[in-house]
C-alpha cells in the first residue's frame, strides 16, 4: 500500500536570509530539529539517508527510511531535495524557499512523500489518516523547532 502525503508550511522569522540559509543548507544541522529522527547519515556529497522512529500506532506502524539528494541554490534562496531510488520505503521530495520580507525572512516549505508500507490495501481507511496526521505533526514540530533557532531561543 502507498500513502501519499503533501505538506506546505509558510512562516516568517526575524533572522536574516543568510542565517536561515546557514541552518537549512547544513542538512545534518537542519535535520537535528526534526522530531523522531533516529539517524541521518551522509552517503555521498549532498546525499543523506534518514531513518525515523516508527510512525503510526501498532499494528499499523512502519519505520520510514529514505535517502535524498539535496540541491542548494543560495543565489535563488532555494534548497530542494529529491529521492534516491532504491533506498528505504519512502520517496521524499520538496524544497525550502526563503526570501527577504519587511524586516524578516519569509520561509516556505513544500514536501511530497510517498510511504510504501506492507499493510494490505483494505487497511488504508484506518492507517492512512493516522500516519498522515502523525507525519504532519512531525513537520509542525520541525518548523517550530527551526523557528526557535531562527528566533534565537533554541538549538
C-alpha positions in Angstrom: 0.0 0.0 0.0 1.2 3.5 -0.8 0.3 6.5 1.3 1.0 9.9 -0.3 1.4 13.0 2.0 1.7 16.5 0.7 2.6 19.3 3.1 3.1 23.1 2.7 4.1 25.4 5.5 4.9 29.1 5.4 6.3 31.3 8.2 8.4 34.4 8.9 11.4 34.9 11.1 13.4 38.0 12.2 16.5 36.0 11.2 18.3 37.2 8.1 18.2 35.2 4.8 21.9 34.4 5.5 21.1 33.0 8.9 18.2 30.9 7.6 20.4 29.6 4.7 23.2 28.7 7.1 20.9 26.4 9.1 18.8 24.9 6.3 21.8 24.3 3.9 23.6 22.3 6.6 21.4 19.1 6.3 22.5 17.4 9.5 22.1 20.6 11.4 18.6 21.2 10.0 17.7 17.5 10.5 18.7 17.8 14.2 15.5 19.9 14.6 13.3 17.1 13.2 11.4 15.1 15.8 11.7 11.3 15.8 14.8 11.2 13.6 16.9 8.2 14.7 19.7 8.7 12.3 20.8 11.0 9.5 23.9 9.6 7.7 25.8 11.1 4.8 26.1 8.7 1.9 27.7 10.9 -0.7 28.1 14.6 -1.4 24.7 16.2 -0.7 23.1 12.8 -0.2 21.8 11.8 3.2 20.0 8.7 4.4 17.3 9.4 7.1 15.9 6.8 9.5 12.9 7.9 11.6 11.2 6.2 14.5 8.1 4.1 13.9 5.1 6.1 12.6 1.5 5.1 13.4 0.1 3.0 16.2 0.7 -0.7 16.3 -0.2 -2.8 14.4 -0.3 -0.1 11.6 3.1 1.3 12.4 6.0 1.4 10.0 9.5 2.8 10.1 10.2 5.5 7.5 13.6 5.2 5.9 14.7 7.2 2.9 17.6 9.0 1.2 17.5 12.3 -0.5 19.9 14.2 -2.8 20.0 17.9 -1.9 20.4 20.8 -4.4 21.5 24.0 -2.8 20.9 27.3 -4.6 21.9 30.2 -2.3 21.6 32.7 -5.1 17.9 31.8 -5.6 17.1 31.2 -1.9 16.2 27.5 -2.6 17.2 24.2 -1.1 15.5 21.3 -2.8 15.7 17.6 -2.4 14.7 14.5 -4.4 14.5 10.9 -3.5 17.4 8.5 -4.1 15.8 5.4 -5.7 16.2 2.0 -4.1 16.8 3.2 -0.6 14.1 2.7 2.1 10.4 2.7 2.0 9.8 6.5 1.4 10.1 8.7 -1.7 10.5 12.2 -0.4 10.9 15.4 -2.5 10.5 19.0 -1.6 12.0 22.4 -1.2 12.7 25.3 1.1 12.3 28.7 -0.4 13.3 31.8 1.5 13.4 35.4 0.7 13.7 38.8 2.5 10.4 40.3 3.6 9.8 43.5 5.5 12.3 43.2 8.4 12.1 39.4 8.3 12.7 36.4 6.2 9.8 34.6 4.6 10.2 30.8 4.6 8.1 28.4 2.5 8.4 24.6 2.9 6.8 22.2 0.4 7.1 18.4 0.6 5.7 15.4 -1.0 6.3 11.9 0.5 5.1 8.5 -0.7 5.3 5.9 2.0 5.4 2.3 0.9 4.0 0.1 3.7 3.4 -3.6 3.8 -0.1 -3.1 5.1 -2.9 -4.6 3.0 -4.9 -2.2 0.9 -8.1 -2.8 2.9 -6.3 -1.2 5.9 -6.0 2.1 4.1 -9.1 3.7 5.7 -7.6 3.2 9.1 -3.9 3.5 8.6 -3.7 6.4 6.1 -5.3 9.1 8.3 -3.3 8.0 11.4 0.0 8.0 9.6 -0.7 11.2 7.7 -1.7 13.1 10.9 1.3 11.8 12.8 3.7 12.9 10.0 2.0 16.3 9.7 2.6 16.8 13.5 6.3 15.9 13.0 6.5 18.6 10.3 4.8 21.1 12.5 7.2 20.4 15.4 10.1 20.6 12.9 9.0 24.0 11.8 8.5 25.1 15.4 12.0 23.9 16.4 13.5 25.7 13.4 11.6 28.9 14.3 13.0 28.8 17.8 16.5 28.5 16.4 16.0 31.3 13.9 14.5 33.5 16.6 17.5 32.9 18.9 15.6 30.9 21.6 16.6 27.3 20.5 19.2 24.9 19.1 
